[in-house]
Amino acid sequence: AWDNLAWFAVLVGMAGQLTNLGIVSWMSNCVAKLLQSFSLSWPVAFCVLEASYFLIHYLFASQTGHVGALYSAFLAMHIAAGVPSVLSALALAFNTNLFGAITHYSSGQAAVYFGAGYMELPDVFRLGFITALINTLIWGVVGTIWWKFLGLY
């Protein structure tokens, strides 16, 4: 447990340094300008940014590190692209929970299941991909209708 805590502290510290060094804001500004140059409507920009936020998690070893480094940057990109702010904030938060099952290192729970030997590595990635597709379908179809009903956009 202490080993995990030590590594977790390093990951959170590294995520904080990305922000402190201005890398996150620089990346955010570059992506926002790129999206604006394509003249995308906000729903298309929303889908592109949400998919990017989800897939970038393959490069992070923890949900907390990912959120600490990228949540505010992606929220700024959403708002710059014209996506309603409440929808942006909630969608990023929901998306953060969805990518917890895509790899053996994507969340604390995933590491426990893999480390205990319940699953082999190829199975983790295969099931993570299937879970991601199912979640995308549910959130993309049912979620879109529900959020419209709630008045989030």
Phi, psi and omega per residue, in radians:
A1 nan -0.725 -3.125
W2 -1.171 -0.586 3.095
D3 -1.079 -0.795 3.103
N4 -1.077 -0.711 3.139
L5 -1.100 -0.718 3.129
A6 -1.125 -0.800 3.128
W7 -1.158 -0.656 3.122
F8 -1.082 -0.728 3.123
A9 -1.085 -0.694 3.113
V10 -1.116 -0.772 -3.131
L11 -1.097 -0.760 3.126
V12 -1.158 -0.693 3.099
G13 -1.101 -0.718 3.110
M14 -1.133 -0.705 3.106
A15 -1.099 -0.703 3.099
G16 -1.118 -0.674 3.133
Q17 -1.169 -0.609 3.063
L18 -1.013 -0.691 3.116
T19 -1.250 -0.805 -3.110
N20 -1.091 -0.602 -3.133
L21 -1.394 -0.098 3.100
G22 1.506 0.089 -3.112
I23 -1.169 -0.711 -3.118
V24 -1.155 -0.785 3.138
S25 -1.185 -0.641 3.088
W26 -1.080 -0.825 3.127
M27 -1.089 -0.729 3.137
S28 -1.051 -0.800 3.135
N29 -1.125 -0.720 3.138
C30 -1.104 -0.802 -3.121
V31 -1.181 -0.710 3.126
A32 -1.069 -0.753 3.112
K33 -1.137 -0.689 3.126
L34 -1.105 -0.793 3.131
L35 -1.116 -0.671 3.112
Q36 -1.167 -0.581 3.140
S37 -1.198 -0.441 3.096
F38 -1.437 -0.149 -3.119
S39 0.931 0.812 3.129
L40 -1.354 2.527 3.008
S41 -1.220 2.787 -3.072
W42 -1.113 -0.594 3.098
P43 -1.114 -0.651 3.118
V44 -1.211 -0.776 3.098
A45 -1.060 -0.685 3.103
F46 -1.028 -0.833 -3.134
C47 -1.115 -0.743 3.135
V48 -1.106 -0.794 -3.112
L49 -1.192 -0.708 3.124
E50 -1.143 -0.732 3.103
A51 -1.117 -0.709 3.117
S52 -1.121 -0.782 3.133
Y53 -1.040 -0.712 3.135
F54 -1.169 -0.890 -3.037
L55 -1.233 -0.501 3.109
I56 -1.109 -0.333 -3.125
H57 -1.089 -0.379 3.064
Y58 -1.053 -0.362 -3.134
L59 -1.608 -0.086 -3.108
F60 -1.991 2.570 -3.109
A61 -1.696 0.018 3.090
S62 -2.724 2.674 3.086
Q63 -1.175 -0.690 -3.113
T64 -1.134 -0.737 3.092
G65 -1.096 -0.711 3.125
H66 -1.101 -0.870 -3.124
V67 -1.125 -0.757 -3.137
G68 -1.060 -0.618 -3.096
A69 -1.526 -0.603 -2.919
L70 -2.088 -0.303 -3.050
Y71 -1.007 -0.910 -3.089
S72 -1.133 -0.628 3.119
A73 -1.150 -0.786 3.138
F74 -1.204 -0.591 3.068
L75 -1.100 -0.740 3.101
A76 -1.111 -0.686 3.117
M77 -1.147 -0.710 3.100
H78 -1.036 -0.869 -3.082
I79 -1.140 -0.691 3.103
A80 -1.111 -0.502 3.132
A81 -1.467 -0.038 3.093
G82 1.615 0.154 3.107
V83 -1.279 2.379 3.097
P84 -0.942 2.374 -2.982
S85 -1.129 -0.722 -3.140
V86 -1.156 -0.742 3.083
L87 -1.041 -0.752 3.139
S88 -1.066 -0.870 -3.099
A89 -1.091 -0.782 -3.125
L90 -1.196 -0.740 -3.123
A91 -1.103 -0.712 3.095
L92 -1.133 -0.684 3.113
A93 -1.138 -0.769 3.121
F94 -1.135 -0.728 -3.138
N95 -1.077 -0.612 3.112
T96 -1.041 -0.662 3.109
N97 -1.286 -0.542 -3.078
L98 -1.249 -0.541 -3.099
F99 -1.495 0.177 3.121
G100 -1.261 -0.154 -3.081
A101 -2.037 0.148 -2.999
I102 -1.445 -0.400 3.124
T103 -2.457 3.045 3.124
H104 -1.343 -0.167 3.134
Y105 -2.070 0.139 -3.014
S106 -1.325 -0.364 3.112
S107 -2.730 2.923 3.126
G108 -1.070 -0.700 -3.139
Q109 -1.144 -0.743 -3.130
A110 -1.081 -0.701 3.133
A111 -1.128 -0.646 3.132
V112 -1.158 -0.819 3.137
Y113 -1.086 -0.761 -3.138
F114 -1.209 -0.797 -3.104
G115 -1.108 -0.522 3.140
A116 -1.388 -0.111 3.094
G117 1.494 0.238 3.130
Y118 -1.211 -0.461 -3.077
M119 -2.417 2.585 3.027
E120 -1.506 2.707 -3.068
L121 -0.997 -0.804 3.112
P122 -1.048 -0.611 3.112
D123 -1.169 -0.641 3.125
V124 -1.072 -0.833 -3.125
F125 -1.195 -0.680 3.131
R126 -1.128 -0.861 3.141
L127 -1.187 -0.588 3.070
G128 -1.098 -0.717 3.106
F129 -1.140 -0.773 3.126
I130 -1.103 -0.768 3.113
T131 -1.076 -0.712 3.120
A132 -1.090 -0.735 3.118
L133 -1.123 -0.773 3.136
I134 -1.107 -0.805 3.127
N135 -1.082 -0.703 3.121
T136 -1.099 -0.735 3.118
L137 -1.114 -0.825 -3.132
I138 -1.109 -0.892 -3.090
W139 -1.224 -0.564 -3.124
G140 -1.299 -0.584 -3.106
V141 -1.693 -1.122 -3.097
V142 -1.160 -0.752 -3.119
G143 -1.080 -0.715 3.135
T144 -1.075 -0.764 3.127
I145 -1.151 -0.765 -3.116
W146 -1.134 -0.746 3.141
W147 -1.141 -0.605 3.070
K148 -1.137 -0.756 3.108
F149 -1.055 -0.671 3.138
L150 -1.327 -0.215 3.125
G151 1.460 0.419 3.137
L152 -1.320 -0.274 3.045
Y153 -2.637 nan nan
